[in-house]
Amino acid sequence: MEQIIALDEFARDTLKGLSSENKYLLSKYFYDKKGSEIFQDIMRMPEYYLTDCEMEIFQTQKEQILSEFKNGGAHFDILELGAGDGLKTKVLLSHFVNQQIDFTYSPIDISVSAVTNLVEGLRYDIPGLQVNGLSGDYFKMLGSFNNNGNPRKIALFLGSNIGNFNDAQTLDFLLKLKKSLSISDQVFIGFDLKKEENIILKAYNDKAGHTADFNLNLLVRINRELGADFNIDDFYHREFYDSSSGKAESFLISKIPQEVHIKMLDKTFSFRKDEKIYTEMSQKYDLQMIENLANKTGFQIVRNYVDKRQYFMNSLWKLKS
Ligand SMILES: C[S@@+](CC[C@H](N)C(=O)[O-])C[C@H]1O[C@@H](n2cnc3c(N)ncnc32)[C@H](O)[C@@H]1O
């Protein structure tokens, strides 16, 4: 199996989501082998501005980022939660290695193939980098991180990973993360900023249909792993954005009234015409929201880095003293 999630957990979550009055599926199940590949296509699309913006921040501000990470020069461990293909992180890592900085890099991802490919690629691309890849659910791994500040840790949560949580999950994640850190540790988080609606909608409703494929692949995965009979052509993907809350949300929508049987659950689910299955949140932020989030969860902002269009922000935090 591609992800190290037990099949019964996938079955349980699918049962819960599809039995709910407002049907939903969890976005962490997007990333089977095919899903991780499609996500790489999404990152390469011109409409998906997030990758370019964060890449620009790292390329143009890597020196300042390094100087904050060094924080006096001691050895540090970089833990990247949900590292994916590490495309942008590599810009920072190779700069740090070129500067002969003493650090280790531990990418963590629920997708086994993502971690394996990343670690193999890094050995080739950045010789001399000390790397230790870990596969698993970062929620479950957070508890094992605290080693009383020795060595100092910097937790990276890049892209718009944090935006995929709803409000309660965001607080829960940051509070758990805080518990796993010591006073000299830091957190470096990517936040997609609020911007014109059509720029956001284009990024999640791309012409080539990669985002639609990414969402529909979740049904393909349920068919394969849980023995379901979803007819993929009878569903389509839609994105909605609410500019006041900053919430961009993805749905799969049933084109017709239909029934789907899932063998492993021994259950049939009915879908009305136009009924939605909620699949993913992509929260957009403003500076006030980011400051409130840090405050509420016991962090303080060390420094913010933005791209030239001010579409994206990487925010460096430490524990409130
Ligand atoms: C949206 S991608 C972003 C990847 C990368 N951070 C970037 O900026 O390009 C999210 C990544 O997080 C991983 N992921 C999602 N939920 C996870 C979880 N609960 N535990 C560990 N990894 C997770 C996925 O497999 C995927 O590689």
The ligand as an SDF file (V2000), in Angstrom:
LIG
                    3D

 27 29  0  0  0  0  0  0  0  0999 V2000
   -0.4000   20.3490   -0.5300 C   0  0  0  0  0  0  0  0  0  0  0  0
    0.9570   19.2210   -0.4820 S   0  0  0  0  0  0  0  0  0  0  0  0
    2.2620   20.3700   -0.1340 C   0  0  0  0  0  0  0  0  0  0  0  0
    3.6300   19.8020   -0.2410 C   0  0  0  0  0  0  0  0  0  0  0  0
    4.7720   20.7630    0.1270 C   0  0  0  0  0  0  0  0  0  0  0  0
    4.6810   21.1940    1.5180 N   0  0  0  0  0  0  0  0  0  0  0  0
    4.7970   21.9480   -0.7810 C   0  0  0  0  0  0  0  0  0  0  0  0
    4.6700   23.0700   -0.3050 O   0  0  0  0  0  0  0  0  0  0  0  0
    4.9710   21.7710   -1.9790 O   0  0  0  0  0  0  0  0  0  0  0  0
    0.6380   18.4430    1.0440 C   0  0  0  0  0  0  0  0  0  0  0  0
    1.6060   17.3210    1.4180 C   0  0  0  0  0  0  0  0  0  0  0  0
    1.3240   16.9510    2.7810 O   0  0  0  0  0  0  0  0  0  0  0  0
    1.2120   15.5360    2.8760 C   0  0  0  0  0  0  0  0  0  0  0  0
    0.2440   15.2690    3.9520 N   0  0  0  0  0  0  0  0  0  0  0  0
   -1.0900   15.5630    3.9600 C   0  0  0  0  0  0  0  0  0  0  0  0
   -1.6330   15.2230    5.1470 N   0  0  0  0  0  0  0  0  0  0  0  0
   -0.6180   14.7020    5.8940 C   0  0  0  0  0  0  0  0  0  0  0  0
   -0.5460   14.1680    7.2190 C   0  0  0  0  0  0  0  0  0  0  0  0
   -1.6120   14.1250    8.0000 N   0  0  0  0  0  0  0  0  0  0  0  0
    0.6590   13.7330    7.6630 N   0  0  0  0  0  0  0  0  0  0  0  0
    1.7720   13.7850    6.8690 C   0  0  0  0  0  0  0  0  0  0  0  0
    1.7580   14.2720    5.6090 N   0  0  0  0  0  0  0  0  0  0  0  0
    0.5840   14.7330    5.1310 C   0  0  0  0  0  0  0  0  0  0  0  0
    0.7650   15.0670    1.5040 C   0  0  0  0  0  0  0  0  0  0  0  0
    1.1360   13.7240    1.2340 O   0  0  0  0  0  0  0  0  0  0  0  0
    1.4530   16.0720    0.5780 C   0  0  0  0  0  0  0  0  0  0  0  0
    2.7140   15.6260    0.1550 O   0  0  0  0  0  0  0  0  0  0  0  0
  1  2  1  0
  2  3  1  0
  2 10  1  0
  3  4  1  0
  4  5  1  0
  5  6  1  0
  5  7  1  0
  7  8  2  0
  7  9  1  0
 10 11  1  0
 11 12  1  0
 11 26  1  0
 12 13  1  0
 13 14  1  0
 13 24  1  0
 14 15  1  0
 14 23  1  0
 15 16  2  0
 16 17  1  0
 17 18  1  0
 17 23  2  0
 18 19  1  0
 18 20  2  0
 20 21  1  0
 21 22  2  0
 22 23  1  0
 24 25  1  0
 24 26  1  0
 26 27  1  0
M  CHG  2   2   1   9  -1
M  END
$$$$
